[in-house]
Each structure stands twice: as C-alpha cells, then as structure tokens.
Amino acid sequence: MRFSAATPIGTIVDGYDPVGNRIARNLDGNPITWSYDDLYRLTGQQKAGQVCTYTLDGVGNLKTMWEGGNFPRTFTHDAADKIVTMIEGSNLTTYTWTGYGALSSETTGTATTDYSYNGQDQLALVTPPGDGFPTTYAFDGDGLRRSIQTTNVNQDPPGLDITTMVWDGSDYLLLNGPSSDTVVLTLGGEIVSSGSFDLLPDSLGSVIGDIRSGQEPRVPFSYWPYGTMLLSVVQPSFPFLFVGSLGYYYDSADRDHVRARELMKKTGRWMQVDALWPEERAFEYANSSPITRTDPFGLFSIDSSCNGCSCKSSLDSILRNTCGSSGSGGVFGLSDRLWREIFECARMRVPSTCPTPTGGSWQTLRNCIKGTCSGSKKVICQTCPYCAYNTCNTSNPGNPSQPSDIVVCVNHICTQSGGWDPGCGCQAFGGKCGGSKGHEGTCMMLHEMAHACGFCSGGQCDQLWSDAIACCIINRLYR
C-alpha cells in the first residue's frame, strides 16, 4: 500500500500452503501465522497479542473458540447444527431458534436479546435486554436492505436516526444518514471509498486503514479471524470493516450484515440457514476457513487466497471437460430427458421469489448451452477480481446467436500466460454442488454459460439461477 509513488503506507506479504490456505503474513515486520486441520479448517492464529485457537466437530461446528480473554467459549449444538449453549468462564448463554432455522434469542443470565425476521428470513428487528432501544431494518422485494432505524440517546428526548441505502445492482451506492449522505464507490466489485475516506483493505478484503484528503493515512484496524474487531484508539467513520471492501456491513460489535444473511462474529456462525442448503452448510461460515475464504453474498464462500496463477493454458481443457468433444460427452452427451430433468431441478433449487426468466425452458437452455460450446460465444481469459465473469444476457434468453463473452479469471490472478489450476481460484464451485469436487472449472464454466444464455431474473436471482443450472448439470454429468 502506498500513499504516493514514494511513500509506503504499509507492506503486507502473505504466504500460502500448496492447497491455497493462507498460512503466514508479515505486516510491516509484524509476523502472523495460521494453522489448519486435515480438512483445511482454521485451528489457530499466532500473533503478538492476538493468539487464538479453535476446535471443530466432524461437520464444521465450532466446539471451542478462544480469541484472547481469560476463558475460551465452548459451544454445544443440536442435531440440526444450531447452537444451543455457549459457556465462557462462569457465564452461560442459551440460544433459541425459529421453526425455519433463524436465531430468535440469546440469553445470558437474566439478559435476553431477541431477534425477529420478515417473511424472507431477513433480520428485521433486534430488541436488546432491559431498557435498551430496539433497532429495526427494512428490506425491498429484491432482498436488499434499504434502511436502518436506531435511537439516538444523545438527544433529549431520544429521537430516531434513520439511514437508508441506495444500491447499484448488488453494490452499495449511497448511504443517506440522519445528518449527512455518503457516496460509496465500488470498482470491480470492491468498495474503494466511503464518503471522504479511501479504504485500505488487506488481501482478504478487510479494511485495516483509510486515507482522507489533507490528512496522513492511518492503519489502525485489526480483527480476530471471525471478524470481531479489536479495540482501537481510532473509531471508524464508515461501516465497511471486516471484509468491508466486499460489502460486509458493520451492524454491531457482534454482528455484520452480509446481503442475504447476518454473521454473528462472536460465535463464528451465520444467524440464518443458508438459502442454498443442503448444497451449502446451514450455518458454517466460510468453510471454517475465515482467513482464506469470504462470502460476500451470504450464500456461498469463495477463495481469496490464490496469487500468481493464470488461466489461459487450462481453458481448452476446461471447455473439453464441460462440452465434450466431437459432438459427444459432456453436455453434448446429455439426452433430452436429462435436459428436462436439469431444468426442473434448477427451477426447484431457485427460491420462488426468483421467477423463471422470460423465454426460459429446457429447450432454450439445451440449445444455448450447446450453442455456447459450439463457439457462438467467446470464452476468454482476462484479469479481474472474480473466478469468472459474464454479463447476464437478458435481451434474448436462451438464444446463442446473441454473443455474450465469458471472461474466465481468478481473483486478480489471470495474466494471459502460464498455467492455471481451476481448483485454486474456483474452489467454491467445487464445494457447492454435491458431486462437483474436482470439477471446479466445469462448474464455473456452466455457471457463466447460464448467465450468457440469459437465465437471469434480477439481483441475487441471477446468481441463484446460474448456480442451480450449473449444479444440476454437474450432478448429471458426474453422478
């Protein structure tokens, strides 16, 4: 990070193991190391003043979490992986859940915090213990949060403070606060500034500092692995902190809002069931690897660890595995009966709030995917911040005569030369469809083909439709 061409703000050097886990960091000469178990789940951190340890059960539930402090937190879970109790020293916290799998209350001693949700399982009301003032949240039909209403206790009498959100697609654009408005600038899927502050993220996406015109840059922020912020003499002036450059929104010391869900940082878990369950774990955050993986949509985690890879030389192999060759194998080898199954499978996986795209049918899906494989759309490598990218072709769903390029890239990694291991940068695609482990590149390509074929219905539905189509095809190719 540099303040000007000659003045470094800070230097971050990360190290990785052979499978892409971030295992070391040197931040301005201060070393940090991380350890993992045989399933690549985080088990510890070694850093001056920030030593922590974690233990997990066989299905990814945290059994213990020790992030400094005098005592570890010890958790118990029910058969559905919901937290039942947390013990920290002599303090016992009990949790209750709604019938549809959302955290409804947490009680420590005689103090209870209640959580209420709207019909889409989005957090709508937080009621603190005793005489505390509630916080309410409002959402629009597209699933994006539109407002936060809190009580300003510094007024006499206390009054309401309301912040409203304006979005550009699924990116924050404007925060209209009670006393001022804040423009949020997003470039390439990453938030780079909030109001007058330019954000300084680390390689995970967590904001560790900021720059403001006329003032010296500062790097005061740091976090425990699951997002709890360490005490800082500098109070942040924006809500984008832990993985903030990817849109995690700081709601409280314990909670972050991450588009589709709420992350409870003090337990390292989501507060609601994943909308993609059972393909995704119900409550587990980032595959229990929060130093390497992020989940900017609150739906599935992605790998942020690969650096120095390239995709060009592997692209032909991925296309052969996806499409087949000489008109057979891959998607060319799927019968019409299987294409019908795939379309119905996808429609069942996508929530009812995401309509079937106009013109979408098993025939248009089959014709377009095959047409893409036949070369009617270009597939190219390019540097960009995602695993792959494609603009949803809403103008003519299912018509392969409407070219829409598929750009394959890996988290700022594609450099147009050398080799690329798709299991590195697209690891999330391998884990999200129950039989696609080892077929990350194929799953990624099918996801982007679905975008190119116009299977989109707006907002997060674009991702859900493409995920569903990719998973349903994968499960028939490799079942």
Number of C-alpha atoms within 10 A of each C-alpha: 13 12 12 8 7 7 9 11 18 16 12 14 12 17 14 16 10 7 12 19 24 25 19 18 18 14 14 11 11 10 15 17 16 21 17 17 11 6 11 15 21 25 19 20 22 15 14 9 7 16 17 19 17 21 17 17 9 7 9 17 23 24 16 21 23 17 21 13 12 9 13 18 22 19 20 16 15 9 6 9 18 24 23 15 19 23 17 17 12 7 10 14 18 17 19 18 17 14 8 9 18 24 24 19 18 21 17 16 10 8 11 17 17 17 22 17 17 12 7 13 18 23 25 18 18 18 17 17 16 10 7 10 15 16 19 17 20 17 17 9 8 14 17 22 22 15 18 19 17 15 16 14 12 8 9 7 7 11 12 12 15 18 18 17 18 18 14 10 12 17 19 18 18 19 20 16 15 12 8 9 14 17 15 21 17 18 11 9 16 17 24 20 22 23 16 15 18 18 24 26 23 18 15 20 21 23 25 19 22 24 18 14 9 6 7 10 20 15 16 16 20 19 17 19 21 22 25 22 19 13 11 10 8 11 9 13 12 18 15 23 29 29 26 26 26 25 27 25 21 21 16 13 13 15 20 26 22 24 21 21 22 22 27 22 22 17 22 23 21 25 27 26 22 22 21 20 14 12 17 19 21 21 24 24 27 25 24 24 22 21 23 25 22 24 22 21 19 22 25 24 25 23 27 27 24 20 17 13 22 26 26 20 15 15 20 12 14 20 18 16 18 25 24 17 16 8 13 11 15 22 24 18 14 16 11 12 9 17 20 16 16 25 22 15 16 22 20 11 20 22 14 9 12 18 14 17 18 15 15 18 19 19 14 19 26 23 16 25 24 19 18 25 24 15 11 18 21 13 21 15 21 21 19 19 18 21 27 23 23 17 16 22 20 17 11 16 24 29 22 24 13 17 15 21 19 22 20 25 28 31 21 19 21 26 19 17 12 13 16 22 17 25 18 23 30 26 25 24 29 22 21 25 24 15 18 21 16 14 22 24 30 25 31 26 26 25 25 25 30 28 27 31 33 30 30 27 19 18 15 19 21 20 22 25 28 27 25 26 29 26 28 26 27 24 16 16 18 10 9
